[in-house]
Amino acid sequence: MALEILPDAADLRRGRRERALAQMAARDIDILVLGRQANVRYVTGAPQLWVAGTRPFGPICEVVRSTGEIYLNSTWDEGIPDEIPHENLYGLAWNPMTLVEVLKALPGAATVQRVGTDSLTPTFAQLLPMAFPNAEIVDAEPALRAARRIKTADEIAVLRGALSVAETALDAARAELRAGVSEQTLTGALMEAMAAGGVTTPATQDGAWATSKEHPWQRARSDGRIEDGDLVAFSAGVLADGYLGEVGRTWPVGGVDGSAVAGLYDRWDDLRERLIAACRPGSPASELLAVYEATGERLPVMPVAHGLGLGFDPPVVTPQLRETCAQEIFEPGMVLAVTAYVWEAGVGAVFGREAVHVTADGPEVLTSSPSSMGARANSAGENAGVGIG
């Protein structure tokens, strides 16, 4: 089967590029030299092959503010947007001096005053001044973060598509939930549904796990087998069209203590609603940490929230970054993955993750999967237990 590589839609590319150029103007950056893949995708809209994994910095993409032109490291035209002409493409090179010559040929390279880069290695810290002899080399990552943190309407639409695939995959895995099934089988069902939805890049490694009744952050058992009475957490994350969509839910299986589980879901619902309400313009990200503390729930070991976009975006809201979180102010256009997590000894944990769009009118929840899991509806069984599978 031939692999079809398509660039992002023209309106999507244009909106992002305008935001990037505006940040360059605001920070007086003449040329951007980018190496981080999410930033390259943001300004170009071109998906690239063979770029997974960690690698040292290299000049993959350049943006010239005076002309708006983009130069891209690519050995072929497939999937390259029309606004990046063939003559603006340059091939792979093992010799870094070959790349320096490419940079020297950029319009204005010899005279520009400020060049921004999103990363740097000791080698390129020495080589970039050779390409831009009169320029100050500055950190451009703050400019890219500022551009990326506010999503355009087209970006919100693509995020909705990624979330739709994630939620469909979660539903498929949920349909396989029963006593005796393995966590691996549930994760496999989730991944299969993602692939059927056209996405073969999962954003998370673990798709399902039985929560522990003895420890708030551990799995129920090491063999991965699901048993009656478990609360099983599902985490579906996909990278679709470059954008990350995440949703999390928890479901009871077999005979569970109806009143205890219903009480746990009540706590989770309360925490979830408070967290969503805190995602309003002008509120500091640290408010999400305060919500956990106000409700008396343990702060989770995973981030309480992080930005969604072309990958895992700032802000990262975690107790380890309290001072940073206090300085991060929510703005209209931001999209967050918000995690609500509660645990009770002898019962287990209820985990949920929502995609929340911060708007001028308040938070908008982009996820649509049922959040109550039917636990309270089933609580009529009370101590006799409830069954879902």
C-alpha positions in Angstrom: 0.0 0.0 0.0 1.4 3.4 -1.0 1.8 5.8 1.9 0.0 9.1 1.3 1.6 12.0 3.1 -0.6 15.1 3.1 0.3 18.6 4.5 -2.0 20.3 7.0 -4.9 22.3 5.5 -4.0 25.7 4.1 -6.1 27.7 6.5 -4.6 25.8 9.5 -1.0 26.5 8.2 -1.7 30.1 7.5 -3.2 30.8 11.0 -0.2 29.2 12.8 2.3 30.9 10.6 0.8 34.3 11.2 1.1 33.7 15.0 4.7 32.7 14.6 5.6 35.7 12.5 3.8 38.0 15.0 5.9 36.6 17.8 9.1 37.1 15.7 8.1 40.7 15.2 7.2 41.2 18.9 10.6 39.9 19.9 12.6 41.4 17.1 13.8 38.0 15.7 14.9 38.2 12.0 15.3 34.5 11.3 14.1 31.4 13.1 16.3 28.3 13.0 14.2 25.4 14.2 15.1 21.8 15.1 12.3 20.6 17.4 9.8 18.6 15.3 6.6 20.1 16.9 7.9 23.6 16.1 8.8 22.6 12.6 5.3 21.1 12.0 3.8 24.3 13.5 5.3 26.7 11.0 5.4 24.5 8.0 2.4 22.1 8.2 4.6 19.4 6.6 4.7 16.0 8.2 8.1 14.4 8.1 9.2 10.8 8.1 11.9 9.2 10.2 11.9 11.8 12.9 10.7 9.8 15.9 12.9 9.6 19.0 15.5 11.8 20.6 18.2 13.3 18.4 20.6 16.2 18.7 19.7 19.6 17.4 20.0 20.3 13.7 18.7 23.2 11.5 15.6 21.5 10.1 13.6 24.6 9.2 14.2 28.3 8.8 11.7 31.2 8.8 12.7 34.6 7.4 10.6 37.3 8.9 11.2 40.0 6.2 9.8 37.8 3.4 7.8 35.2 5.3 9.6 32.5 3.4 10.2 29.0 4.9 13.2 26.8 4.1 12.9 23.1 5.0 15.2 20.1 5.3 13.5 17.6 3.0 14.8 15.2 0.4 11.5 15.1 -1.6 8.4 17.1 -2.4 5.8 14.6 -1.1 3.7 16.3 1.5 5.3 19.7 1.2 2.8 22.6 1.2 2.6 24.6 -2.0 3.9 27.8 -0.3 7.3 26.1 0.2 8.8 25.9 -3.3 11.2 23.2 -4.4 14.1 25.6 -4.4 13.6 26.2 -0.6 14.2 22.5 0.2 17.6 21.2 1.1 18.7 17.6 1.7 20.1 15.7 4.6 23.8 16.1 5.3 26.1 14.4 7.7 28.7 17.2 7.5 27.5 20.1 9.6 29.5 22.5 7.4 27.2 21.6 4.5 24.3 22.9 6.6 26.2 26.0 7.5 26.5 26.8 3.8 22.7 26.3 3.4 22.2 28.9 6.2 24.7 31.3 4.7 22.6 31.3 1.5 19.4 32.5 3.4 18.2 36.1 2.4 19.9 38.6 4.7 22.0 36.0 6.5 25.1 38.2 6.4 23.4 41.3 7.9 20.5 40.2 10.2 20.8 41.3 13.8 18.9 38.6 15.7 18.6 34.9 15.0 16.4 32.7 17.2 16.8 29.0 17.7 14.6 26.6 19.6 17.5 24.4 20.8 21.2 24.3 20.5 24.2 21.9 20.9 27.8 22.9 21.6 28.7 22.2 18.0 26.0 24.5 16.5 26.7 27.1 19.1 30.0 27.5 17.4 28.7 27.1 13.8 25.7 29.4 13.7 27.8 32.6 14.1 29.6 31.5 11.0 26.3 31.5 9.1 25.1 34.8 10.7 28.2 36.8 11.4 26.5 40.0 12.6 23.6 38.4 14.5 23.0 37.8 18.2 21.8 34.2 18.7 18.8 34.1 21.0 16.5 31.6 22.5 13.4 31.4 20.4 11.6 28.8 22.4 9.6 31.4 24.4 8.3 32.9 21.2 7.2 29.5 19.8 5.5 28.6 23.1 3.7 31.9 23.1 2.5 31.3 19.5 1.5 27.7 20.2 -0.3 28.1 23.5 -3.2 30.0 21.9 -5.0 27.7 19.4 -6.7 29.0 16.3 -10.2 27.9 15.4 -8.8 25.5 12.8 -6.5 24.0 15.4 -9.5 23.4 17.8 -11.2 21.6 14.9 -8.2 19.3 14.4 -8.0 18.7 18.1 -11.7 17.7 18.1 -10.9 15.1 15.4 -8.0 13.6 17.4 -10.2 13.4 20.5 -13.0 11.7 18.5 -10.5 9.0 17.5 -9.3 8.6 21.1 -12.9 8.4 22.5 -13.9 5.8 19.9 -10.9 3.7 20.8 -11.7 4.0 24.5 -15.3 2.8 23.8 -13.9 -0.2 21.9 -11.6 -1.2 24.8 -14.5 -0.6 27.3 -16.6 -3.1 25.3 -14.0 -5.8 26.0 -14.0 -5.3 29.7 -14.9 -8.3 31.8 -13.4 -10.5 34.6 -10.6 -12.6 33.3 -9.4 -10.4 30.5 -5.9 -9.0 30.6 -4.8 -5.4 30.6 -2.8 -6.2 27.5 -5.9 -7.4 25.7 -7.8 -4.2 26.6 -4.9 -2.1 25.4 -4.8 -4.1 22.2 -8.4 -3.4 21.6 -7.8 0.3 22.1 -4.9 0.3 19.7 -6.8 -1.7 17.1 -9.6 0.8 17.2 -7.2 3.7 16.8 -5.6 2.1 13.8 -9.1 1.6 12.3 -9.7 5.3 12.8 -6.6 6.0 10.7 -4.2 6.7 13.6 -1.2 4.4 14.2 0.7 6.7 16.6 -0.6 6.2 20.2 0.3 9.0 22.6 0.4 6.8 25.7 2.0 3.4 26.3 -0.6 2.0 28.8 -4.2 1.8 27.7 -5.8 0.1 30.6 -4.9 -1.0 34.1 -6.7 -2.3 37.2 -6.3 0.2 40.0 -5.0 -1.0 43.4 -7.1 -1.2 46.6 -4.0 -1.0 48.7 -1.9 1.8 47.2 -3.1 5.0 45.4 -0.6 4.9 42.6 0.0 1.2 41.9 -1.7 -1.5 39.7 -3.9 -4.0 41.4 -1.6 -7.0 40.5 1.5 -7.7 38.5 0.1 -10.3 36.1 -2.3 -7.7 34.5 -5.4 -9.9 34.9 -8.8 -8.2 35.5 -10.9 -9.5 38.4 -14.4 -9.0 39.7 -14.5 -5.9 41.9 -11.8 -4.0 40.0 -12.0 -0.4 39.0 -10.3 -0.3 35.6 -8.8 2.9 34.3 -8.5 3.6 30.6 -6.2 6.2 29.0 -6.6 6.8 25.3 -4.2 9.1 23.7 -3.6 9.6 19.9 -1.4 11.8 17.7 -3.7 12.6 14.8 -2.6 15.1 12.1 0.1 16.1 14.5 -2.3 17.0 17.3 -2.6 15.2 20.6 -6.0 14.0 21.8 -6.3 12.5 25.3 -9.2 11.1 27.3 -9.3 9.0 30.4 -12.1 7.1 32.1 -12.6 4.4 34.8 -15.2 1.6 34.8 -16.1 -1.0 37.5 -16.2 -4.6 36.5 -18.2 -7.5 38.0 -19.4 -7.4 41.5 -18.4 -4.2 43.3 -19.6 -2.6 46.5 -22.2 -0.3 45.0 -22.4 2.3 47.8 -18.6 2.5 48.2 -18.0 2.9 44.5 -20.8 5.4 44.1 -19.3 7.5 46.9 -15.9 7.4 45.2 -17.5 8.5 41.9 -19.3 11.3 43.8 -15.9 12.6 45.0 -14.5 12.3 41.5 -17.4 14.2 40.0 -17.0 17.0 42.5 -13.2 17.2 41.9 -13.7 17.1 38.1 -16.3 19.9 38.1 -14.1 22.1 40.3 -11.0 21.5 38.1 -13.0 22.4 34.9 -14.4 25.5 36.6 -10.9 26.7 37.4 -9.9 26.7 33.7 -11.0 30.3 33.2 -9.2 33.3 31.7 -7.1 35.2 34.1 -6.8 32.2 36.6 -3.3 31.0 37.4 -2.5 27.4 36.6 -1.7 26.9 40.3 -5.4 27.1 40.9 -5.8 23.5 39.7 -3.4 22.4 42.5 -5.4 24.4 45.0 -8.6 22.6 43.9 -7.1 19.3 44.9 -6.0 20.7 48.3 -9.4 22.3 48.9 -11.2 19.0 48.3 -8.8 17.1 50.5 -7.8 14.8 47.6 -4.2 13.6 47.1 -2.4 15.4 44.4 -1.6 12.7 41.7 1.8 11.6 40.7 1.0 12.5 37.1 0.6 16.2 36.1 -2.8 17.6 37.1 -2.9 19.3 33.7 -0.8 19.9 30.6 -1.4 21.7 27.3 -2.7 20.0 24.3 -1.6 20.8 20.8 1.2 19.6 18.5 2.3 17.2 21.2 2.6 17.7 24.9 2.5 21.5 25.3 3.1 23.8 28.3 1.9 24.6 30.8 2.7 21.5 32.9 0.7 21.7 36.1 2.4 19.7 38.9 3.3 20.3 42.5 6.9 20.1 41.6 6.5 23.3 39.6 4.3 25.4 41.9 6.1 28.7 41.4 6.1 28.2 37.6 2.4 27.3 37.7 1.6 30.5 39.7 3.1 32.5 36.9 1.1 30.7 34.1 -2.1 32.6 33.5 -4.9 30.9 31.5 -5.9 32.8 28.3 -8.7 32.3 25.8 -7.6 29.8 23.2 -5.6 27.5 25.4 -6.5 23.8 25.5 -5.6 21.6 28.5 -5.7 18.0 29.4 -7.0 18.0 33.0 -6.7 15.0 35.2 -9.1 14.2 38.1 -7.9 11.3 40.3 -9.4 10.0 43.6 -8.6 6.9 45.6 -10.0 5.0 48.5 -8.4 2.2 50.4 -10.3 -1.1 49.8 -12.1 0.3 46.8 -9.5 1.5 44.3 -9.1 4.7 42.2 -11.3 6.6 39.8 -9.2 8.3 37.1 -10.5 10.7 34.4 -8.9 13.0 31.9 -10.8 15.8 30.1 -9.8 18.1 27.2 -10.8 21.6 28.3 -10.8 24.7 26.0 -10.4 28.0 27.8 -12.7 30.5 26.2 -13.5 34.1 26.9 -16.9 32.9 28.3 -15.3 30.2 30.5 -14.2 26.6 30.1 -15.6 24.4 27.3 -15.2 20.6 27.7 -14.2 19.1 24.3 -14.4 15.5 25.4 -17.8 13.9 25.2 -17.3 10.4 26.7 -19.7 9.6 29.6 -18.1 10.8 32.8 -20.3 9.2 35.4 -19.5 5.6 34.2 -23.0 4.6 35.2 -21.7 3.9 38.7 -24.4 5.8 40.6 -27.1 4.5 38.3 -26.0 1.0 39.1 -25.7 1.7 42.8 -29.3 0.5 43.3 -27.5 -2.9 43.7 -25.8 -1.4 46.7 -24.0 -3.9 48.8 -25.3 -6.7 46.7 -22.8 -5.5 44.0 -23.2 -4.2 40.5 -22.3 -5.7 37.3 -21.4 -4.1 33.9 -19.8 -6.9 32.0 
